Amino acid sequence: MTLRKRWISRHRKPTQPPNPAFPDGIDVDASRGKAFCSITLEHPTSECGLWIVTCDVCNQRILLTTAGRLDDPRSLKMACRPRPLS
């Protein structure tokens, strides 16, 4: 599985302070305990926006919001979505 990432800026600065419980960012696990691929995200982003992460194999797409803060997502694990039988 190959994951592609794209970040889209919303051209806004954060208005709230970061969550002190996550000073090094958040590792997002969307694998639900299944075999997964992972991708590292640039952290923190420069401003509010979102990451779009797409699997080249199954076309699954996950969106992660960012706020340009230390508690932004820094990585993502995702399992492949099963393909329907033909």
Secondary structure as the mmCIF struct_conf table of DSSP 4:
data_model
#
loop_
_struct_conf.conf_type_id
_struct_conf.id
_struct_conf.beg_label_comp_id
_struct_conf.beg_label_asym_id
_struct_conf.beg_label_seq_id
_struct_conf.end_label_comp_id
_struct_conf.end_label_asym_id
_struct_conf.end_label_seq_id
STRN STRN1 LEU A 3 SER A 9
BEND BEND1 HIS A 11 HIS A 11
BEND BEND2 THR A 15 GLN A 16
HELX_LH_PP_P HELX_LH_PP_P1 PRO A 17 ASN A 19
TURN_TY1_P TURN_TY1_P1 PRO A 20 ALA A 21
TURN_TY1_P TURN_TY1_P2 PRO A 23 ASP A 24
STRN STRN2 ILE A 26 ALA A 30
BEND BEND3 SER A 31 SER A 31
TURN_TY1_P TURN_TY1_P3 ARG A 32 GLY A 33
BEND BEND4 LYS A 34 LYS A 34
STRN STRN3 CYS A 37 THR A 40
BEND BEND5 HIS A 43 PRO A 44
BEND BEND6 SER A 46 GLU A 47
STRN STRN4 CYS A 48 CYS A 55
TURN_TY1_P TURN_TY1_P4 ASP A 56 CYS A 58
STRN STRN5 ARG A 61 ALA A 67
BEND BEND7 GLY A 68 ARG A 69
TURN_TY1_P TURN_TY1_P5 LEU A 70 ASP A 71
BEND BEND8 ASP A 72 ASP A 72
STRN STRN6 PRO A 73 MET A 78
HELX_LH_PP_P HELX_LH_PP_P2 ALA A 79 LEU A 85
#
